[in-house]
Structure formats: structure tokens, C-alpha cells
């Protein structure tokens, strides 16, 4: 999902009812994986993200 379509940015949507036209973000969202990261993550949350990524990679192999 491109960032502009996520709940985090819902308050920034155009007020006139029109949809954002961000074709590059839309196209990239089909091939980019965004992981939760940053100083707000607790250690157990970071471990969970790492575990899910590791399991996903194992399944691909």
C-alpha cells in the first residue's frame, strides 16, 4: 500500500473529495516492502519483525 493511502496519512487527504494522483508511489508500492522500523519500536517488536522476515525468506527458498 502506498503511504498516501494508509491510515497514517488519512488526515492529509484532499478535502474536496478528489483522490490523490501519485502514480509513481502507486507503481512502487507493488514492488517495495516497507518494514516497521525506528526508535519507537520496542525490542520485542523489532524481534517479531525480524522473525517474520526470516520465516518469509525461508519459505521463498
HTML snippet that shows the backbone in 3Dmol.js (N, CA, C, O; Angstrom):
<script src="https://3Dmol.org/build/3Dmol-min.js"></script>
<div id="view" style="width:600px;height:400px;position:relative"></div>
<script>
const pdb = `
ATOM      1  N   UNK A   1       0.844  -1.172   0.000  1.00  0.00           N
ATOM      2  CA  UNK A   1       0.000   0.000   0.000  1.00  0.00           C
ATOM      3  C   UNK A   1       0.894   1.241   0.000  1.00  0.00           C
ATOM      4  O   UNK A   1       1.790   1.354   0.837  1.00  0.00           O
ATOM      5  N   UNK A   2       0.665   2.156  -0.912  1.00  0.00           N
ATOM      6  CA  UNK A   2       1.458   3.390  -0.895  1.00  0.00           C
ATOM      7  C   UNK A   2       1.120   4.205   0.357  1.00  0.00           C
ATOM      8  O   UNK A   2      -0.018   4.181   0.826  1.00  0.00           O
ATOM      9  N   UNK A   3       2.092   4.914   0.888  1.00  0.00           N
ATOM     10  CA  UNK A   3       1.880   5.650   2.131  1.00  0.00           C
ATOM     11  C   UNK A   3       0.658   6.567   2.112  1.00  0.00           C
ATOM     12  O   UNK A   3      -0.059   6.657   3.109  1.00  0.00           O
ATOM     13  N   UNK A   4       0.415   7.237   1.007  1.00  0.00           N
ATOM     14  CA  UNK A   4      -0.689   8.200   0.981  1.00  0.00           C
ATOM     15  C   UNK A   4      -2.067   7.540   1.096  1.00  0.00           C
ATOM     16  O   UNK A   4      -3.068   8.230   1.284  1.00  0.00           O
ATOM     17  N   UNK A   5      -2.122   6.225   0.984  1.00  0.00           N
ATOM     18  CA  UNK A   5      -3.398   5.510   1.133  1.00  0.00           C
ATOM     19  C   UNK A   5      -3.543   4.873   2.518  1.00  0.00           C
ATOM     20  O   UNK A   5      -4.571   4.266   2.816  1.00  0.00           O
ATOM     21  N   UNK A   6      -2.526   5.010   3.357  1.00  0.00           N
ATOM     22  CA  UNK A   6      -2.587   4.403   4.687  1.00  0.00           C
ATOM     23  C   UNK A   6      -3.334   5.302   5.668  1.00  0.00           C
ATOM     24  O   UNK A   6      -3.504   6.498   5.434  1.00  0.00           O
ATOM     25  N   UNK A   7      -3.771   4.702   6.759  1.00  0.00           N
ATOM     26  CA  UNK A   7      -4.497   5.449   7.784  1.00  0.00           C
ATOM     27  C   UNK A   7      -3.633   6.563   8.376  1.00  0.00           C
ATOM     28  O   UNK A   7      -4.149   7.592   8.813  1.00  0.00           O
ATOM     29  N   UNK A   8      -2.322   6.351   8.386  1.00  0.00           N
ATOM     30  CA  UNK A   8      -1.424   7.343   8.986  1.00  0.00           C
ATOM     31  C   UNK A   8      -1.522   8.698   8.288  1.00  0.00           C
ATOM     32  O   UNK A   8      -1.251   9.730   8.901  1.00  0.00           O
ATOM     33  N   UNK A   9      -1.899   8.701   7.035  1.00  0.00           N
ATOM     34  CA  UNK A   9      -1.966   9.943   6.269  1.00  0.00           C
ATOM     35  C   UNK A   9      -3.406  10.345   5.923  1.00  0.00           C
ATOM     36  O   UNK A   9      -3.629  11.222   5.089  1.00  0.00           O
ATOM     37  N   UNK A  10      -4.361   9.702   6.562  1.00  0.00           N
ATOM     38  CA  UNK A  10      -5.768   9.956   6.236  1.00  0.00           C
ATOM     39  C   UNK A  10      -6.145  11.421   6.422  1.00  0.00           C
ATOM     40  O   UNK A  10      -6.950  11.955   5.659  1.00  0.00           O
ATOM     41  N   UNK A  11      -5.571  12.073   7.427  1.00  0.00           N
ATOM     42  CA  UNK A  11      -5.929  13.475   7.671  1.00  0.00           C
ATOM     43  C   UNK A  11      -5.325  14.425   6.645  1.00  0.00           C
ATOM     44  O   UNK A  11      -5.659  15.610   6.627  1.00  0.00           O
ATOM     45  N   UNK A  12      -4.443  13.919   5.795  1.00  0.00           N
ATOM     46  CA  UNK A  12      -3.828  14.756   4.755  1.00  0.00           C
ATOM     47  C   UNK A  12      -4.509  14.608   3.396  1.00  0.00           C
ATOM     48  O   UNK A  12      -4.135  15.275   2.431  1.00  0.00           O
ATOM     49  N   UNK A  13      -5.515  13.726   3.325  1.00  0.00           N
ATOM     50  CA  UNK A  13      -6.221  13.526   2.056  1.00  0.00           C
ATOM     51  C   UNK A  13      -6.886  14.834   1.633  1.00  0.00           C
ATOM     52  O   UNK A  13      -7.277  15.642   2.476  1.00  0.00           O
ATOM     53  N   UNK A  14      -7.012  15.034   0.325  1.00  0.00           N
ATOM     54  CA  UNK A  14      -7.685  16.244  -0.152  1.00  0.00           C
ATOM     55  C   UNK A  14      -9.101  16.347   0.415  1.00  0.00           C
ATOM     56  O   UNK A  14      -9.818  15.349   0.482  1.00  0.00           O
ATOM     57  N   UNK A  15      -9.493  17.521   0.811  1.00  0.00           N
ATOM     58  CA  UNK A  15     -10.813  17.736   1.432  1.00  0.00           C
ATOM     59  C   UNK A  15     -11.937  17.847   0.393  1.00  0.00           C
ATOM     60  O   UNK A  15     -13.115  17.759   0.740  1.00  0.00           O
ATOM     61  N   UNK A  16     -11.574  18.037  -0.866  1.00  0.00           N
ATOM     62  CA  UNK A  16     -12.596  18.232  -1.891  1.00  0.00           C
ATOM     63  C   UNK A  16     -13.174  16.924  -2.428  1.00  0.00           C
ATOM     64  O   UNK A  16     -13.960  16.927  -3.375  1.00  0.00           O
ATOM     65  N   UNK A  17     -12.780  15.805  -1.816  1.00  0.00           N
ATOM     66  CA  UNK A  17     -13.298  14.515  -2.236  1.00  0.00           C
ATOM     67  C   UNK A  17     -12.542  13.895  -3.396  1.00  0.00           C
ATOM     68  O   UNK A  17     -12.807  12.752  -3.768  1.00  0.00           O
ATOM     69  N   UNK A  18     -11.607  14.632  -3.969  1.00  0.00           N
ATOM     70  CA  UNK A  18     -10.806  14.084  -5.062  1.00  0.00           C
ATOM     71  C   UNK A  18      -9.749  13.145  -4.496  1.00  0.00           C
ATOM     72  O   UNK A  18      -9.308  13.293  -3.356  1.00  0.00           O
ATOM     73  N   UNK A  19      -9.358  12.190  -5.305  1.00  0.00           N
ATOM     74  CA  UNK A  19      -8.343  11.235  -4.902  1.00  0.00           C
ATOM     75  C   UNK A  19      -6.967  11.776  -5.274  1.00  0.00           C
ATOM     76  O   UNK A  19      -6.813  12.458  -6.287  1.00  0.00           O
ATOM     77  N   UNK A  20      -5.980  11.469  -4.456  1.00  0.00           N
ATOM     78  CA  UNK A  20      -4.609  11.845  -4.808  1.00  0.00           C
ATOM     79  C   UNK A  20      -4.180  11.090  -6.050  1.00  0.00           C
ATOM     80  O   UNK A  20      -4.487   9.907  -6.198  1.00  0.00           O
ATOM     81  N   UNK A  21      -3.493  11.743  -6.916  1.00  0.00           N
ATOM     82  CA  UNK A  21      -2.929  11.091  -8.092  1.00  0.00           C
ATOM     83  C   UNK A  21      -1.415  11.074  -7.924  1.00  0.00           C
ATOM     84  O   UNK A  21      -0.723  12.036  -8.258  1.00  0.00           O
ATOM     85  N   UNK A  22      -0.923   9.968  -7.402  1.00  0.00           N
ATOM     86  CA  UNK A  22       0.514   9.791  -7.187  1.00  0.00           C
ATOM     87  C   UNK A  22       0.942   8.496  -7.867  1.00  0.00           C
ATOM     88  O   UNK A  22       1.195   7.492  -7.201  1.00  0.00           O
ATOM     89  N   UNK A  23       1.022   8.522  -9.198  1.00  0.00           N
ATOM     90  CA  UNK A  23       1.262   7.287  -9.949  1.00  0.00           C
ATOM     91  C   UNK A  23       2.597   6.613  -9.645  1.00  0.00           C
ATOM     92  O   UNK A  23       2.686   5.386  -9.699  1.00  0.00           O
ATOM     93  N   UNK A  24       3.628   7.378  -9.331  1.00  0.00           N
ATOM     94  CA  UNK A  24       4.924   6.757  -9.028  1.00  0.00           C
ATOM     95  C   UNK A  24       4.831   5.993  -7.713  1.00  0.00           C
ATOM     96  O   UNK A  24       5.304   4.860  -7.618  1.00  0.00           O
ATOM     97  N   UNK A  25       4.226   6.603  -6.703  1.00  0.00           N
ATOM     98  CA  UNK A  25       4.047   5.914  -5.424  1.00  0.00           C
ATOM     99  C   UNK A  25       3.183   4.667  -5.599  1.00  0.00           C
ATOM    100  O   UNK A  25       3.458   3.627  -5.001  1.00  0.00           O
ATOM    101  N   UNK A  26       2.148   4.775  -6.413  1.00  0.00           N
ATOM    102  CA  UNK A  26       1.285   3.625  -6.672  1.00  0.00           C
ATOM    103  C   UNK A  26       2.078   2.494  -7.329  1.00  0.00           C
ATOM    104  O   UNK A  26       1.953   1.335  -6.936  1.00  0.00           O
ATOM    105  N   UNK A  27       2.889   2.833  -8.325  1.00  0.00           N
ATOM    106  CA  UNK A  27       3.670   1.810  -9.032  1.00  0.00           C
ATOM    107  C   UNK A  27       4.718   1.181  -8.120  1.00  0.00           C
ATOM    108  O   UNK A  27       4.898  -0.037  -8.131  1.00  0.00           O
ATOM    109  N   UNK A  28       5.403   1.995  -7.337  1.00  0.00           N
ATOM    110  CA  UNK A  28       6.435   1.466  -6.445  1.00  0.00           C
ATOM    111  C   UNK A  28       5.851   0.572  -5.361  1.00  0.00           C
ATOM    112  O   UNK A  28       6.511  -0.361  -4.904  1.00  0.00           O
ATOM    113  N   UNK A  29       4.631   0.848  -4.950  1.00  0.00           N
ATOM    114  CA  UNK A  29       4.040   0.057  -3.872  1.00  0.00           C
ATOM    115  C   UNK A  29       3.862  -1.406  -4.259  1.00  0.00           C
ATOM    116  O   UNK A  29       3.718  -2.267  -3.391  1.00  0.00           O
ATOM    117  N   UNK A  30       3.873  -1.686  -5.546  1.00  0.00           N
ATOM    118  CA  UNK A  30       3.734  -3.063  -5.999  1.00  0.00           C
ATOM    119  C   UNK A  30       5.037  -3.849  -5.893  1.00  0.00           C
ATOM    120  O   UNK A  30       5.034  -5.077  -5.985  1.00  0.00           O
ATOM    121  N   UNK A  31       6.165  -3.134  -5.696  1.00  0.00           N
ATOM    122  CA  UNK A  31       7.452  -3.837  -5.670  1.00  0.00           C
ATOM    123  C   UNK A  31       8.340  -3.475  -4.487  1.00  0.00           C
ATOM    124  O   UNK A  31       9.479  -3.935  -4.415  1.00  0.00           O
ATOM    125  N   UNK A  32       7.848  -2.668  -3.566  1.00  0.00           N
ATOM    126  CA  UNK A  32       8.648  -2.237  -2.423  1.00  0.00           C
ATOM    127  C   UNK A  32       8.009  -2.767  -1.148  1.00  0.00           C
ATOM    128  O   UNK A  32       6.790  -2.720  -0.985  1.00  0.00           O
ATOM    129  N   UNK A  33       8.837  -3.266  -0.254  1.00  0.00           N
ATOM    130  CA  UNK A  33       8.367  -3.739   1.040  1.00  0.00           C
ATOM    131  C   UNK A  33       8.804  -2.750   2.103  1.00  0.00           C
ATOM    132  O   UNK A  33       9.997  -2.488   2.262  1.00  0.00           O
ATOM    133  N   UNK A  34       7.855  -2.205   2.823  1.00  0.00           N
ATOM    134  CA  UNK A  34       8.161  -1.268   3.905  1.00  0.00           C
ATOM    135  C   UNK A  34       8.018  -1.995   5.232  1.00  0.00           C
ATOM    136  O   UNK A  34       6.966  -2.553   5.541  1.00  0.00           O
ATOM    137  N   UNK A  35       9.082  -1.979   6.002  1.00  0.00           N
ATOM    138  CA  UNK A  35       9.073  -2.642   7.300  1.00  0.00           C
ATOM    139  C   UNK A  35       8.958  -1.619   8.411  1.00  0.00           C
ATOM    140  O   UNK A  35       9.478  -0.509   8.298  1.00  0.00           O
ATOM    141  N   UNK A  36       8.277  -1.990   9.489  1.00  0.00           N
ATOM    142  CA  UNK A  36       8.239  -1.081  10.634  1.00  0.00           C
ATOM    143  C   UNK A  36       9.636  -0.974  11.228  1.00  0.00           C
ATOM    144  O   UNK A  36      10.283  -1.983  11.509  1.00  0.00           O
ATOM    145  N   UNK A  37      10.085   0.243  11.413  1.00  0.00           N
ATOM    146  CA  UNK A  37      11.421   0.456  11.971  1.00  0.00           C
ATOM    147  C   UNK A  37      11.493   1.842  12.588  1.00  0.00           C
ATOM    148  O   UNK A  37      10.703   2.726  12.257  1.00  0.00           O
ATOM    149  N   UNK A  38      12.418   2.012  13.460  1.00  0.00           N
ATOM    150  CA  UNK A  38      12.621   3.309  14.071  1.00  0.00           C
ATOM    151  C   UNK A  38      12.745   3.200  15.580  1.00  0.00           C
ATOM    152  O   UNK A  38      12.567   2.124  16.151  1.00  0.00           O
ATOM    153  N   UNK A  39      13.047   4.308  16.214  1.00  0.00           N
ATOM    154  CA  UNK A  39      13.276   4.297  17.660  1.00  0.00           C
ATOM    155  C   UNK A  39      12.009   4.038  18.480  1.00  0.00           C
ATOM    156  O   UNK A  39      12.094   3.766  19.678  1.00  0.00           O
ATOM    157  N   UNK A  40      10.834   4.120  17.843  1.00  0.00           N
ATOM    158  CA  UNK A  40       9.589   3.868  18.565  1.00  0.00           C
ATOM    159  C   UNK A  40       9.349   2.390  18.814  1.00  0.00           C
ATOM    160  O   UNK A  40       8.552   2.034  19.682  1.00  0.00           O
ATOM    161  N   UNK A  41      10.033   1.511  18.060  1.00  0.00           N
ATOM    162  CA  UNK A  41       9.831   0.072  18.227  1.00  0.00           C
ATOM    163  C   UNK A  41      10.492  -0.419  19.511  1.00  0.00           C
ATOM    164  O   UNK A  41      11.629  -0.067  19.823  1.00  0.00           O
ATOM    165  N   UNK A  42       9.762  -1.223  20.227  1.00  0.00           N
ATOM    166  CA  UNK A  42      10.337  -1.899  21.392  1.00  0.00           C
ATOM    167  C   UNK A  42      11.164  -3.077  20.882  1.00  0.00           C
ATOM    168  O   UNK A  42      10.968  -3.526  19.752  1.00  0.00           O
ATOM    169  N   UNK A  43      12.077  -3.576  21.695  1.00  0.00           N
ATOM    170  CA  UNK A  43      12.948  -4.672  21.287  1.00  0.00           C
ATOM    171  C   UNK A  43      12.143  -5.910  20.879  1.00  0.00           C
ATOM    172  O   UNK A  43      12.478  -6.554  19.885  1.00  0.00           O
ATOM    173  N   UNK A  44      11.099  -6.250  21.622  1.00  0.00           N
ATOM    174  CA  UNK A  44      10.297  -7.417  21.261  1.00  0.00           C
ATOM    175  C   UNK A  44       9.572  -7.223  19.934  1.00  0.00           C
ATOM    176  O   UNK A  44       9.373  -8.183  19.190  1.00  0.00           O
ATOM    177  N   UNK A  45       9.181  -6.000  19.634  1.00  0.00           N
ATOM    178  CA  UNK A  45       8.537  -5.716  18.346  1.00  0.00           C
ATOM    179  C   UNK A  45       9.540  -5.851  17.207  1.00  0.00           C
ATOM    180  O   UNK A  45       9.212  -6.391  16.151  1.00  0.00           O
ATOM    181  N   UNK A  46      10.760  -5.364  17.417  1.00  0.00           N
ATOM    182  CA  UNK A  46      11.804  -5.486  16.391  1.00  0.00           C
ATOM    183  C   UNK A  46      12.147  -6.955  16.149  1.00  0.00           C
ATOM    184  O   UNK A  46      12.378  -7.367  15.013  1.00  0.00           O
ATOM    185  N   UNK A  47      12.179  -7.733  17.219  1.00  0.00           N
ATOM    186  CA  UNK A  47      12.449  -9.175  17.076  1.00  0.00           C
ATOM    187  C   UNK A  47      11.333  -9.862  16.290  1.00  0.00           C
ATOM    188  O   UNK A  47      11.596 -10.738  15.465  1.00  0.00           O
ATOM    189  N   UNK A  48      10.105  -9.468  16.544  1.00  0.00           N
ATOM    190  CA  UNK A  48       8.980 -10.043  15.808  1.00  0.00           C
ATOM    191  C   UNK A  48       9.093  -9.731  14.316  1.00  0.00           C
ATOM    192  O   UNK A  48       8.886 -10.615  13.484  1.00  0.00           O
ATOM    193  N   UNK A  49       9.415  -8.500  13.975  1.00  0.00           N
ATOM    194  CA  UNK A  49       9.593  -8.119  12.567  1.00  0.00           C
ATOM    195  C   UNK A  49      10.699  -8.961  11.947  1.00  0.00           C
ATOM    196  O   UNK A  49      10.532  -9.500  10.852  1.00  0.00           O
ATOM    197  N   UNK A  50      11.828  -9.077  12.639  1.00  0.00           N
ATOM    198  CA  UNK A  50      12.956  -9.858  12.119  1.00  0.00           C
ATOM    199  C   UNK A  50      12.571 -11.323  11.939  1.00  0.00           C
ATOM    200  O   UNK A  50      12.947 -11.941  10.944  1.00  0.00           O
ATOM    201  N   UNK A  51      11.831 -11.880  12.885  1.00  0.00           N
ATOM    202  CA  UNK A  51      11.411 -13.279  12.781  1.00  0.00           C
ATOM    203  C   UNK A  51      10.481 -13.501  11.595  1.00  0.00           C
ATOM    204  O   UNK A  51      10.618 -14.489  10.875  1.00  0.00           O
ATOM    205  N   UNK A  52       9.549 -12.600  11.391  1.00  0.00           N
ATOM    206  CA  UNK A  52       8.618 -12.733  10.267  1.00  0.00           C
ATOM    207  C   UNK A  52       9.364 -12.630   8.935  1.00  0.00           C
ATOM    208  O   UNK A  52       9.081 -13.381   8.002  1.00  0.00           O
ATOM    209  N   UNK A  53      10.300 -11.713   8.853  1.00  0.00           N
ATOM    210  CA  UNK A  53      11.090 -11.583   7.627  1.00  0.00           C
ATOM    211  C   UNK A  53      11.901 -12.857   7.397  1.00  0.00           C
ATOM    212  O   UNK A  53      11.940 -13.370   6.278  1.00  0.00           O
ATOM    213  N   UNK A  54      12.542 -13.367   8.430  1.00  0.00           N
ATOM    214  CA  UNK A  54      13.355 -14.584   8.294  1.00  0.00           C
ATOM    215  C   UNK A  54      12.499 -15.767   7.844  1.00  0.00           C
ATOM    216  O   UNK A  54      12.903 -16.521   6.959  1.00  0.00           O
ATOM    217  N   UNK A  55      11.314 -15.934   8.451  1.00  0.00           N
ATOM    218  CA  UNK A  55      10.429 -17.034   8.038  1.00  0.00           C
ATOM    219  C   UNK A  55       9.969 -16.870   6.593  1.00  0.00           C
ATOM    220  O   UNK A  55       9.880 -17.847   5.850  1.00  0.00           O
ATOM    221  N   UNK A  56       9.681 -15.650   6.202  1.00  0.00           N
ATOM    222  CA  UNK A  56       9.237 -15.394   4.825  1.00  0.00           C
ATOM    223  C   UNK A  56      10.329 -15.730   3.826  1.00  0.00           C
ATOM    224  O   UNK A  56      10.058 -16.316   2.778  1.00  0.00           O
ATOM    225  N   UNK A  57      11.555 -15.364   4.144  1.00  0.00           N
ATOM    226  CA  UNK A  57      12.684 -15.670   3.249  1.00  0.00           C
ATOM    227  C   UNK A  57      12.885 -17.180   3.163  1.00  0.00           C
ATOM    228  O   UNK A  57      13.143 -17.711   2.082  1.00  0.00           O
ATOM    229  N   UNK A  58      12.770 -17.877   4.298  1.00  0.00           N
ATOM    230  CA  UNK A  58      12.906 -19.339   4.287  1.00  0.00           C
ATOM    231  C   UNK A  58      11.838 -19.972   3.395  1.00  0.00           C
ATOM    232  O   UNK A  58      12.129 -20.913   2.657  1.00  0.00           O
ATOM    233  N   UNK A  59      10.618 -19.470   3.458  1.00  0.00           N
ATOM    234  CA  UNK A  59       9.539 -20.009   2.635  1.00  0.00           C
ATOM    235  C   UNK A  59       9.780 -19.780   1.144  1.00  0.00           C
ATOM    236  O   UNK A  59       9.360 -20.588   0.315  1.00  0.00           O
ATOM    237  N   UNK A  60      10.444 -18.695   0.806  1.00  0.00           N
ATOM    238  CA  UNK A  60      10.748 -18.414  -0.600  1.00  0.00           C
ATOM    239  C   UNK A  60      11.807 -19.354  -1.143  1.00  0.00           C
ATOM    240  O   UNK A  60      11.824 -19.676  -2.331  1.00  0.00           O
ATOM    241  N   UNK A  61      12.683 -19.785  -0.263  1.00  0.00           N
ATOM    242  CA  UNK A  61      13.760 -20.702  -0.688  1.00  0.00           C
ATOM    243  C   UNK A  61      13.230 -22.079  -0.671  1.00  0.00           C
ATOM    244  O   UNK A  61      13.953 -23.023  -0.990  1.00  0.00           O
TER     245      UNK A  61
END
`;
const viewer = $3Dmol.createViewer("view");
viewer.addModel(pdb, "pdb");
viewer.setStyle({}, {cartoon: {color: "spectrum"}});
viewer.zoomTo();
viewer.render();
</script>
